[in-house]
């Protein structure tokens, strides 16, 4: 019945669109002034396929934008400017302020000539193009007829150059890269010649030809033969002969924190050292590892000038994150063919701090407040390092179990301290240089402490380790942590929680609150192209835990393998996470953002589950926003009676879709849909309702929708408020999971819903249908 009603609404909507289209398609022209002709579209005859589309894209102006084939923008603008003004017309002018695109006879002639020249530039020297307009009461279609004629192909290609050094270099390039040069029987194309010129200049400047530029390269064409063309590349002789010779680096001077590039008194510098005869480093700032800057240079032993090596060296110095972008000047001695470079590096601030906050609430009075303070120190131990200190604290008002659920306020406190030092290179600056890595490698040493306090229990987690990170390409990063050790200790369990654990008799729930120690190996690979044309992001994370302790036990206990170390339990498991994002940019002000998350953990040891800190959870400001953090699942279970103790799992699947659009100034909006859930693998509690099953996991998906408002705070961060409402809740019996028809049912929301919950049924409370989330920056 619901589906039939929805179908009627959709049919009526489409019918209305059809009537609107029929009216609009013939209306725009009649609102224009006398002599103005509405441009409907372009048409090119005589060409098909990609070439037709390519030439069509060069025509100007661009045709009127259409929605479902209708020039809505142009029509509303023309209507609003026609006749007497009223409230509706003022509104339309404010919203649709781009005038219609008109057909112009002079532009028609210009387009005709541009098409002809474009064909000539691609080898059709005898091309003919005629353009005319077909005018109706709806506007004009501009039509261009093309007769290309026979194409001209390359017959001979030759190179003329007076400099022996330059000519030999060009012929070597031609022998190694024949596809880069014009070849016999190729169709003539002027753009390919321009590309050849640009590539040739770049390659020669890489081989030391410092003074060489595009003005030295000219092409002469001979098309006197029918369908054939001869091309001669001429390297123009310069006024100064050395301009066609190779230059070398004679002196490179780096000044750190010097006032200008005009030179300074060397006695005023803190450090002065000359690692090579051609390189001098003068440091007026605090001391720095002497070899750190040397290892950023990418020059060959012959010291030939290379523009790419120059840029690459500067980029590697910038990636150290110690200096602002360097200012440099170059001077050349054309007689000796030598180059001097002076580079000024201004240190970035040594200390930096950043604060972060997040607020969340929902309709069942769950309230959360989280904050963090980050402090960084550059070059703390004089190795070009970055020391990061972070203190975080979070408080939530959550449902609790048993008698301890009495009271209100922020009853959950989570705080932690994190310290990490990141050093350029692998383990230390300069190590493993012979491996010819990218030079972006950094080693991270970290030590973390986190404490969670709530009325049911408190827990302490210590973690330490080291890892290596670096760039594969500009947008592709990897991290490898070969050593990581974790110790978690549950210091307190309330009598109510202990009673609940005993009554459920769930070994997995017991394992969640056990003290444990474990070692791990983890790595990740990510590619971030969200700010590029492809607009996507991929991250793959893999983790293995317990291997080192397992080996230790094998050596000590031989065949009697135990999942304990010094009588403390430890976990063995494999875990994999995948995240994919894709942004669809329709305009500067409209974006469709999508995200998919997948997580899978496989327990291997006697514990039969993952440690609490490694289990998956869902809900919150960056997940399914109609559910609180750790408030969803697992599977068909809910969080409406026992609190959040059971709402962890080994599997997580989640998808998000968000339409982001500009409202006015710094204010923008969003419409979103979130879907997903978490699952356990082999939990016997509640008849296995939380377990992942292939034949039912689709039915276990939770879905919410909502709207949001974002405010850009001076370009520093985005403050957002999201209002979410549940569409589908898998905690209900299968036939009652869709909630759309219950949104306005007060009796159901106040009491009847409790009889339809799977697992343990709540005894009091209204159904938490809505959620309001406050956050900083976008959710993904």
VOGU-3710 file (C-alpha; in Angstrom, 3 decimals, decimal comma):
1> xxxxxxxxxx> 0,000/0,000/0,000  2,806/2,377/0,910  4,680/1,563/-2,285  1,542/2,247/-4,392  1,020/5,613/-2,694  4,652/6,576/-3,253  4,369/5,534/-6,938  1,391/7,836/-7,433  3,343/10,733/-5,946  6,296/10,092/-8,264
11> xxxxxxxxxx> 4,019/9,838/-11,338  2,302/13,102/-10,409  5,674/14,780/-9,914  6,982/13,616/-13,296  3,733/14,723/-14,947  4,185/18,193/-13,441  7,748/18,354/-14,710  6,500/17,432/-18,182  3,918/20,224/-18,191  6,542/22,683/-16,973
21> xxxxxxxxxx> 8,947/21,583/-19,702  6,321/21,991/-22,418  5,583/25,516/-21,262  9,201/26,563/-20,722  10,664/25,257/-23,969  8,776/27,822/-26,036  8,652/30,717/-23,569  12,128/32,218/-23,328  12,255/33,918/-26,759  9,007/35,828/-26,222
31> xxxxxxxxxx> 10,402/37,534/-23,111  13,428/38,974/-24,980  13,649/42,433/-26,511  13,237/43,053/-30,214  16,311/42,010/-32,161  17,535/39,593/-29,461  17,614/35,939/-30,473  17,803/33,195/-27,881  20,612/30,692/-28,552  19,141/27,203/-28,313
41> xxxxxxxxxx> 22,094/25,038/-29,336  24,956/24,363/-31,763  25,088/21,733/-34,468  28,105/20,632/-36,524  27,502/18,735/-39,752  30,125/16,810/-41,690  31,902/15,338/-38,678  30,958/12,551/-36,287  32,261/11,062/-33,082  34,873/12,556/-30,708
51> xxxxxxxxxx> 36,113/15,097/-33,272  32,616/16,561/-33,513  32,422/16,956/-29,735  35,930/18,399/-29,601  35,147/21,137/-32,133  31,749/21,793/-30,598  33,403/22,525/-27,245  35,400/25,372/-28,868  32,298/27,291/-29,960  31,487/30,474/-28,072
61> xxxxxxxxxx> 29,521/31,436/-26,098  28,553/28,293/-24,235  24,866/27,386/-24,773  22,319/28,067/-22,059  22,511/25,633/-19,134  19,717/23,081/-19,090  18,053/20,987/-16,392  16,279/17,926/-17,797  16,707/19,523/-21,221  15,089/22,792/-20,107
71> xxxxxxxxxx> 16,935/26,190/-19,981  15,461/26,984/-16,565  18,028/29,631/-15,595  17,654/31,603/-18,822  13,857/31,343/-18,824  13,420/32,634/-15,283  15,838/35,521/-15,842  14,115/36,571/-19,063  10,675/36,274/-17,470  11,727/38,309/-14,415
81> xxxxxxxxxx> 13,050/41,152/-16,608  9,920/41,249/-18,785  7,009/43,521/-17,944  6,172/44,964/-14,532  8,147/43,943/-11,471  6,534/42,006/-8,614  7,553/39,975/-5,590  7,984/36,746/-7,590  10,117/38,430/-10,256  12,352/40,035/-7,618
91> xxxxxxxxxx> 12,866/36,648/-6,016  13,699/35,031/-9,368  16,178/37,799/-10,228  17,936/37,270/-6,917  18,123/33,504/-7,416  18,672/33,375/-11,212  20,935/36,298/-12,050  22,623/35,085/-15,242  21,121/36,545/-18,450  20,228/34,230/-21,353
101> xxxxxxxxxx> 22,912/33,422/-23,918  22,024/35,077/-27,244  22,891/34,251/-30,820  25,052/36,912/-32,450  25,836/37,205/-36,175  29,377/38,524/-35,591  30,130/35,673/-33,208  28,776/33,275/-35,831  31,409/34,524/-38,294  34,126/34,285/-35,654
111> xxxxxxxxxx> 33,138/30,699/-34,791  33,217/29,809/-38,492  36,764/31,113/-38,863  37,927/29,464/-35,629  36,628/26,085/-36,807  38,474/26,465/-40,116  41,753/27,354/-38,357  41,332/24,441/-35,987  41,007/22,051/-38,927  44,054/23,592/-40,645
121> xxxxxxxxxx> 46,079/23,094/-37,440  45,265/19,387/-37,571  46,400/18,877/-41,182  43,282/19,770/-43,211  44,738/22,737/-45,113  41,908/22,818/-47,659  39,067/22,740/-45,116  35,924/24,773/-45,801  33,442/25,840/-43,120  30,115/27,638/-43,534
131> xxxxxxxxxx> 27,844/28,781/-40,722  24,213/29,865/-40,634  21,327/30,181/-38,211  18,010/28,363/-38,190  15,565/30,676/-36,385  12,189/29,637/-34,933  9,822/31,155/-32,370  11,866/29,337/-29,690  15,204/30,897/-30,693  18,093/30,041/-32,994
141> xxxxxxxxxx> 20,127/26,941/-33,666  23,571/27,775/-35,075  24,602/25,207/-37,686  28,122/24,769/-39,078  28,769/22,689/-42,181  32,297/21,318/-42,603  34,114/19,993/-45,658  37,548/18,934/-44,436  39,102/17,903/-47,740  42,120/15,605/-47,921
151> xxxxxxxxxx> 44,507/15,536/-44,910  48,198/16,421/-45,174  50,733/13,937/-43,836  54,364/14,413/-42,867  56,837/13,430/-45,606  60,203/14,557/-44,171  61,438/15,890/-40,841  64,891/17,452/-40,376  66,849/19,300/-37,678  69,190/22,248/-38,246
161> xxxxxxxxxx> 71,516/23,397/-35,440  74,892/25,208/-35,479  76,045/24,070/-32,013  77,629/20,614/-32,074  76,977/20,101/-28,340  73,300/21,006/-28,640  72,793/19,037/-31,867  74,315/15,898/-30,356  72,077/16,225/-27,285  68,952/16,586/-29,462
171> xxxxxxxxxx> 69,833/13,596/-31,649  70,418/11,505/-28,527  66,988/12,513/-27,259  65,439/11,650/-30,630  67,091/8,218/-30,638  65,825/7,450/-27,125  62,351/8,973/-27,607  61,348/8,661/-31,288  57,644/8,954/-30,436  58,249/12,521/-29,245
181> xxxxxxxxxx> 59,303/13,760/-32,721  57,342/14,084/-35,993  57,485/10,885/-38,075  56,807/10,036/-41,708  53,133/9,468/-42,674  51,847/11,007/-39,438  48,936/13,413/-39,812  50,188/16,969/-39,372  49,158/18,570/-36,072  50,407/21,954/-34,892
191> xxxxxxxxxx> 49,636/21,219/-31,227  51,928/18,169/-31,322  54,738/20,445/-32,553  54,137/22,796/-29,638  54,208/19,837/-27,268  57,459/18,669/-28,863  58,969/22,124/-28,335  57,960/22,248/-24,660  59,228/18,709/-24,002  62,523/19,414/-25,781
201> xxxxxxxxxx> 63,157/22,543/-23,710  62,437/20,651/-20,489  64,765/17,773/-21,394  67,628/20,045/-22,419  67,365/22,082/-19,235  67,691/18,791/-17,364  70,999/18,185/-19,149  72,623/21,451/-18,128  71,408/23,808/-20,916  70,499/26,512/-18,423
211> xxxxxxxxxx> 69,947/29,308/-20,972  67,918/27,261/-23,430  64,277/28,304/-23,906  61,309/27,869/-26,298  62,221/30,964/-28,335  65,236/29,090/-29,746  63,023/26,472/-31,442  61,237/27,258/-34,733  59,428/25,040/-37,241  59,339/25,726/-40,974
221> xxxxxxxxxx> 56,688/24,004/-43,115  56,642/23,201/-46,837  53,225/22,082/-48,088  53,829/22,597/-51,824  53,223/18,894/-52,504  49,600/17,755/-52,610  48,766/15,932/-49,332  52,418/16,020/-48,163  54,262/18,350/-45,830  57,956/18,749/-44,929
231> xxxxxxxxxx> 58,910/20,010/-41,458  62,266/21,511/-40,525  63,171/22,185/-36,887  65,623/25,084/-36,701  67,563/25,862/-33,514  68,172/29,588/-33,781  71,733/30,674/-33,083  71,928/32,878/-29,945  73,802/36,166/-29,690  75,971/34,631/-26,940
241> xxxxxxxxxx> 77,313/31,205/-28,044  77,345/29,803/-24,476  73,550/29,930/-24,439  73,644/26,652/-26,382  76,182/25,057/-24,035  75,917/23,218/-20,727  76,228/25,041/-17,374  77,407/23,640/-14,042  76,711/24,549/-10,428  79,762/26,351/-9,008
251> xxxxxxxxxx> 78,466/27,505/-5,645  75,298/26,933/-3,643  74,935/28,888/-0,413  72,125/28,302/2,116  71,478/30,920/4,794  69,135/29,987/7,638  67,403/32,931/9,367  69,582/35,468/7,520  67,970/38,909/7,075  68,215/39,035/3,261
261> xxxxxxxxxx> 69,876/37,589/0,185  72,550/40,277/-0,036  75,016/38,434/2,140  75,836/38,551/5,833  78,861/38,680/8,058  79,824/35,025/8,500  81,038/35,673/12,032  77,432/36,257/13,113  76,275/32,727/12,264  75,821/30,025/14,864
271> xxxxxxxxxx> 76,960/27,258/12,511  79,026/27,336/9,331  79,967/24,179/7,490  80,995/23,192/3,958  80,161/19,538/3,359  81,201/19,853/-0,325  83,364/22,410/-2,151  80,252/23,693/-3,945  77,907/23,850/-0,905  78,031/26,205/2,088
281> xxxxxxxxxx> 75,422/26,202/4,887  75,231/29,148/7,284  72,851/28,847/10,231  71,789/31,801/12,361  68,979/29,848/14,055  69,249/27,133/16,726  71,577/24,209/16,001  70,515/21,566/13,513  71,790/18,120/12,553  74,678/18,933/10,203
291> xxxxxxxxxx> 73,774/16,343/7,597  70,021/16,965/7,476  70,034/19,594/4,709  72,795/17,842/2,761  70,623/14,783/2,333  67,900/16,833/0,666  70,081/17,594/-2,372  69,468/15,635/-5,567  72,429/16,704/-7,687  74,642/14,386/-9,682
301> xxxxxxxxxx> 78,391/14,268/-9,223  78,956/16,195/-12,468  76,953/19,134/-10,990  75,238/19,837/-14,311  72,362/22,252/-13,908  68,991/20,473/-13,701  65,772/22,406/-13,266  63,901/19,356/-11,962  66,633/18,595/-9,433  66,504/22,208/-8,273
311> xxxxxxxxxx> 62,739/22,057/-7,747  62,913/18,601/-6,178  65,582/19,742/-3,709  63,496/22,749/-2,699  60,403/20,562/-2,246  62,318/18,085/-0,055  63,560/20,936/2,134  59,967/22,210/2,420  58,751/18,729/3,448  61,004/18,855/6,487
321> xxxxxxxxxx> 58,355/21,221/7,900  61,075/23,371/9,477  61,110/26,334/7,097  58,668/28,463/5,166  58,975/28,203/1,340  62,542/29,217/0,495  63,439/32,367/-1,420  66,330/31,902/-3,811  68,244/33,808/-6,462  70,420/32,492/-9,274
331> xxxxxxxxxx> 73,258/34,205/-11,093  75,161/32,839/-14,074  78,664/33,498/-15,467  78,167/33,040/-19,222  81,901/33,114/-19,920  82,720/30,252/-17,554  79,247/28,638/-17,924  78,823/28,499/-14,155  75,794/29,098/-11,897  75,694/30,431/-8,355
341> xxxxxxxxxx> 72,602/29,847/-6,168  71,754/31,517/-2,889  68,838/30,154/-0,838  67,308/31,919/2,174  65,378/29,712/4,625  63,179/31,308/7,274  62,432/28,922/10,178  58,792/28,266/10,982  57,630/29,018/14,549  59,208/26,576/16,978
351> xxxxxxxxxx> 56,073/26,191/19,100  52,550/25,740/17,829  49,282/24,778/19,460  45,808/23,835/18,277  42,533/23,255/20,112  39,658/21,011/18,986  36,134/20,627/20,346  33,044/18,562/19,561  29,567/18,598/21,086  26,793/16,041/20,523
361> xxxxxxxxxx> 23,295/15,405/21,837  20,127/13,522/20,866  16,505/12,997/21,795  17,187/10,548/24,675  19,248/13,173/26,498  22,631/11,661/25,653  25,091/14,525/25,709  28,770/14,551/24,813  31,545/17,116/25,055  35,023/16,362/23,710
371> xxxxxxxxxx> 38,092/18,554/23,526  41,792/18,265/22,752  44,846/20,478/23,029  47,746/19,809/20,654  51,212/21,248/21,292  54,067/20,837/18,801  57,761/21,726/18,979  59,950/21,791/15,884  63,561/20,611/16,146  63,163/19,637/19,789
381> xxxxxxxxxx> 66,241/17,337/19,847  68,093/19,133/16,997  67,434/16,380/14,416  64,927/18,320/12,367  62,290/16,457/14,353  58,694/17,302/15,236  57,589/16,678/18,820  53,815/16,436/19,330  52,062/16,460/22,689  48,306/16,008/22,861
391> xxxxxxxxxx> 45,974/16,084/25,826  42,369/15,084/25,196  39,307/14,834/27,375  35,765/13,760/26,620  32,649/13,508/28,734  29,328/11,882/27,897  25,990/11,407/29,583  25,171/7,775/28,814  22,695/5,135/29,817  24,109/2,804/32,445
401> xxxxxxxxxx> 23,046/-0,633/33,573  21,369/-1,758/36,772  21,089/0,349/39,900  24,096/2,443/38,940  22,073/4,039/36,195  20,583/6,449/38,677  21,549/10,075/38,510  22,328/12,320/35,562  25,060/14,488/34,207  28,331/13,661/32,463
411> xxxxxxxxxx> 28,779/10,177/33,891  31,449/8,978/31,437  34,893/10,571/31,422  37,528/9,674/28,839  40,900/11,433/28,904  44,351/10,720/27,568  47,886/11,897/26,947  49,714/11,281/23,687  53,349/11,992/22,887  55,112/11,389/19,586
421> xxxxxxxxxx> 58,381/12,476/18,063  58,838/12,288/14,294  62,371/12,287/12,877  63,329/12,647/9,185  64,762/9,445/7,761  64,567/5,829/8,871  65,385/5,594/12,597  67,662/8,636/12,294  68,555/11,270/9,647  70,668/9,854/6,846
431> xxxxxxxxxx> 70,317/6,150/7,571  69,681/3,809/4,624  70,436/6,543/2,078  71,848/3,896/-0,260  68,343/2,492/-0,794  67,504/5,543/-2,971  64,137/6,114/-1,292  61,939/9,148/-1,923  63,485/11,196/0,888  60,100/11,706/2,561
441> xxxxxxxxxx> 60,585/8,924/5,128  60,050/9,767/8,778  60,367/7,601/11,879  57,783/8,003/14,623  58,326/7,052/18,271  55,188/7,294/20,401  53,938/6,729/23,941  50,228/7,039/24,768  48,057/6,754/27,857  44,251/6,705/27,917
451> xxxxxxxxxx> 41,841/6,384/30,813  38,090/5,809/30,708  36,079/6,386/33,847  32,393/5,662/34,251  30,176/4,558/37,087  30,203/0,966/35,822  33,962/0,562/35,354  37,270/2,295/34,750  39,992/1,272/32,320  43,619/2,277/31,656
461> xxxxxxxxxx> 45,398/1,685/28,358  49,145/2,192/27,775  50,612/1,985/24,294  54,123/2,439/22,908  55,808/1,731/19,598  57,700/2,972/16,581  56,824/3,265/12,927  57,994/4,539/9,563  55,965/6,708/7,202  56,631/8,263/3,820
471> xxxxxxxxxx> 55,278/9,268/0,437  55,152/6,985/-2,588  53,900/9,872/-4,737  52,690/13,360/-3,900  49,240/12,061/-2,932  50,072/8,502/-1,828  51,299/7,795/1,702  52,249/4,660/3,621  52,836/3,836/7,289  54,505/0,730/8,727
481> xxxxxxxxxx> 54,632/0,126/12,471  56,802/-2,979/12,986  56,597/-2,776/16,762  53,698/-1,793/19,002  52,932/-2,942/22,525  49,660/-2,377/24,386  48,767/-2,957/28,013  45,159/-2,508/29,162  44,011/-2,780/32,731  40,466/-2,753/34,117
491> xxxxxxxxxx> 40,839/-1,320/37,575  37,224/-1,311/38,744  33,957/-3,126/37,952  30,752/-2,126/39,710  28,714/-4,833/41,408  25,866/-4,146/38,970  28,106/-4,626/35,950  29,661/-7,741/37,456  26,181/-9,104/38,081  25,148/-8,325/34,486
501> xxxxxxxxxx> 28,230/-10,083/33,068  27,587/-13,115/35,225  23,900/-13,259/34,316  24,559/-13,022/30,567  27,362/-15,605/30,885  28,894/-14,196/27,719  32,623/-15,095/27,383  33,126/-12,330/24,805  31,703/-9,709/27,133  33,973/-10,989/29,911
511> xxxxxxxxxx> 36,988/-10,769/27,596  36,167/-7,123/26,848  36,882/-6,166/30,461  39,873/-8,424/31,048  43,315/-6,916/31,580  45,660/-7,859/28,749  48,995/-7,216/27,080  49,704/-7,639/23,392  52,213/-6,757/20,694  51,313/-5,768/17,177
521> xxxxxxxxxx> 52,410/-5,113/13,623  50,361/-2,744/11,485  50,575/-0,848/8,247  48,459/1,430/6,088  48,380/2,746/2,534  46,385/5,819/1,529  45,882/7,876/-1,614  44,294/11,304/-1,249  43,112/12,976/-4,461  40,125/14,838/-3,036
531> xxxxxxxxxx> 41,563/18,193/-4,119  42,419/16,927/-7,596  40,291/16,239/-10,655  39,578/12,625/-9,683  38,329/13,744/-6,229  38,711/10,427/-4,428  40,363/9,002/-1,321  41,373/5,410/-0,527  42,844/4,013/2,679  43,718/0,387/3,449
541> xxxxxxxxxx> 44,760/-0,608/6,969  46,121/-4,018/8,043  47,028/-5,149/11,555  48,335/-8,340/13,141  48,677/-8,785/16,879  50,165/-11,273/19,303  52,891/-12,692/17,053  55,916/-11,832/19,209  54,344/-13,178/22,405  53,213/-16,328/20,575
551> xxxxxxxxxx> 56,798/-16,957/19,466  58,035/-16,354/23,024  55,533/-18,869/24,376  56,402/-21,428/21,716  60,058/-21,210/22,699  59,296/-21,511/26,420  56,337/-23,876/26,499  57,073/-25,821/23,315  53,828/-27,618/22,416  51,842/-26,192/25,318
561> xxxxxxxxxx> 50,887/-22,856/23,778  49,084/-20,505/26,151  47,445/-17,136/25,465  48,960/-15,565/28,558  52,195/-13,799/29,391  53,215/-13,748/33,068  49,616/-14,723/33,875  48,231/-11,765/31,929  45,952/-12,523/28,968  46,895/-11,411/25,499
571> xxxxxxxxxx> 45,003/-11,337/22,212  45,939/-12,700/18,817  44,055/-11,426/15,801  44,132/-10,112/12,230  42,302/-6,911/11,318  41,664/-5,064/8,060  39,963/-1,694/7,434  39,070/-0,107/4,095  37,778/3,412/3,479  36,807/4,942/0,143
581> xxxxxxxxxx> 35,522/8,470/-0,529  34,402/10,067/-3,762  33,384/13,695/-4,322  31,231/14,611/-7,321  31,696/18,323/-7,997  28,780/19,762/-9,983  29,777/23,411/-9,461  31,889/25,510/-7,123  28,980/25,574/-4,694  27,488/22,075/-5,051
591> xxxxxxxxxx> 29,117/18,743/-4,175  27,897/15,198/-3,685  30,196/13,517/-1,119  30,159/9,737/-0,705  31,998/7,381/1,643  32,201/3,634/2,231  33,766/2,001/5,294  34,495/-1,666/5,832  36,208/-3,315/8,812  36,858/-6,985/9,561
601> xxxxxxxxxx> 38,629/-8,485/12,569  39,462/-12,192/12,851  40,253/-13,505/16,373  42,935/-16,228/16,375  43,639/-16,943/20,010  41,858/-18,582/22,921  40,050/-15,341/23,777  37,785/-15,777/20,731  37,320/-12,044/20,220  39,198/-8,763/19,730
611> xxxxxxxxxx> 40,305/-6,569/22,626  37,811/-3,859/23,488  39,980/-1,084/22,005  40,138/-2,885/18,626  36,463/-3,797/18,254  34,278/-1,879/15,825  31,480/0,491/16,853  29,106/2,811/14,987  27,077/5,956/15,572  28,041/9,522/16,399
621> xxxxxxxxxx> 28,943/12,750/14,650  31,034/11,097/11,894  29,027/7,907/11,434  25,275/7,157/11,500  24,205/10,454/12,995  20,782/9,382/14,316  22,504/7,028/16,792  24,884/8,072/19,587  28,515/6,947/19,648  28,641/3,174/20,289
631> xxxxxxxxxx> 24,841/3,219/20,184  24,145/0,996/17,163  24,063/-2,788/16,855  25,572/-5,264/16,794  23,336/-6,814/14,157  19,702/-6,893/15,271  20,457/-5,853/18,875  19,842/-2,386/20,263  21,030/-0,122/23,053  17,704/0,449/24,747
641> xxxxxxxxxx> 18,075/-1,532/27,984  21,620/-2,706/28,845  23,561/0,428/27,914  26,513/0,400/25,538  28,351/-2,624/26,963  27,409/-5,013/24,148  27,605/-2,573/21,254  30,934/-3,610/19,799  31,726/-6,073/17,043  34,321/-7,594/14,726
651> xxxxxxxxxx> 32,697/-6,418/11,471  31,594/-2,958/10,377  29,969/-1,861/7,132  28,898/1,725/6,531  27,994/3,997/3,633  27,319/7,744/3,621  25,885/10,084/0,991  25,835/13,854/1,517  24,733/16,680/-0,786  26,581/19,875/0,173
661> xxxxxxxxxx> 25,480/23,257/-1,164  26,094/26,938/-0,586  23,397/29,009/1,104  24,912/32,473/1,516  28,363/33,766/2,393  30,031/31,499/4,993  26,774/29,568/5,506  26,179/26,296/3,655  23,798/23,366/3,987  23,723/19,609/3,599
671> xxxxxxxxxx> 21,224/16,813/3,039  22,514/13,368/3,978  21,731/9,671/4,236  23,764/7,253/6,402  23,477/3,453/6,390  25,380/0,635/8,092  25,857/-1,495/11,173  28,345/-3,601/13,122  28,296/-7,359/13,741  29,936/-9,976/15,935
681> xxxxxxxxxx> 31,341/-13,210/14,513  30,529/-15,884/17,054  28,664/-14,431/20,029  26,180/-16,816/21,629  24,367/-14,186/23,714  20,833/-13,098/22,714  20,520/-16,166/20,443  23,240/-14,843/18,134  21,200/-11,812/16,971  24,392/-9,761/16,805
691> xxxxxxxxxx> 26,288/-12,204/14,564  27,001/-11,607/10,876  25,032/-13,896/8,560  25,240/-13,669/4,764  21,534/-14,341/4,341  20,407/-11,553/6,668  23,083/-8,831/6,939  21,254/-6,613/4,413  18,201/-6,762/6,680  20,389/-5,705/9,633
701> xxxxxxxxxx> 21,351/-2,368/8,054  20,336/0,791/9,905  19,438/3,881/7,861  18,974/7,524/8,799  18,519/10,743/6,888  18,905/14,357/7,866  19,821/17,934/7,108  22,706/20,019/8,323  23,965/23,566/8,526  27,652/24,471/8,259
711> xxxxxxxxxx> 29,345/27,754/9,128  32,831/28,497/7,856  34,705/30,300/10,641  37,070/32,634/8,749  38,464/29,727/6,714  40,033/28,089/9,802  37,413/25,423/10,474  33,795/24,577/9,767  31,289/24,437/12,606  28,356/22,163/11,791
721> xxxxxxxxxx> 25,006/21,165/13,216  23,315/18,013/11,867  19,707/17,028/12,488  19,152/13,305/11,856  16,058/11,101/11,965  15,938/7,313/11,826  14,460/5,674/8,742  15,215/2,061/9,592  16,218/0,451/12,891  17,362/-3,222/12,798
731> xxxxxxxxxx> 16,779/-3,568/16,569  13,078/-4,120/15,837  11,396/-7,289/14,676  11,885/-7,760/10,910  8,418/-6,490/9,928  8,696/-3,343/12,060  12,110/-1,960/11,090  10,961/0,778/8,665  9,924/3,776/10,763  8,627/6,312/8,226
741> xxxxxxxxxx> 4,966/5,564/8,937  5,625/5,776/12,707  7,170/9,264/12,760  3,861/10,873/13,808  2,494/7,960/15,868  2,724/9,305/19,423  1,383/6,130/21,025  4,000/4,015/19,295  6,855/6,365/20,182  5,839/6,604/23,844
751> xxxxxxxxxx> 5,197/2,926/24,675  4,272/0,466/21,896  7,794/0,435/20,421  9,167/-1,385/23,475  7,162/-4,519/22,625  8,772/-4,776/19,172  12,445/-4,711/20,231  14,510/-7,876/19,772  16,592/-9,222/22,632  16,097/-7,644/26,061
761> xxxxxxxxxx> 13,124/-5,260/25,968  13,321/-1,839/27,666  10,683/-1,141/30,311  10,515/2,660/30,232  11,341/5,617/28,007  10,281/7,105/24,681  11,800/5,947/21,446  14,890/8,032/20,448  13,815/8,968/16,931  15,779/12,207/16,464
771> xxxxxxxxxx> 19,372/13,240/17,084  21,151/16,574/16,963  24,902/16,525/16,476  27,333/19,429/16,789  30,740/18,954/15,207  33,869/20,592/13,863  34,654/20,246/10,131  32,960/17,896/7,702  32,094/14,336/8,793  34,119/12,922/5,860
//
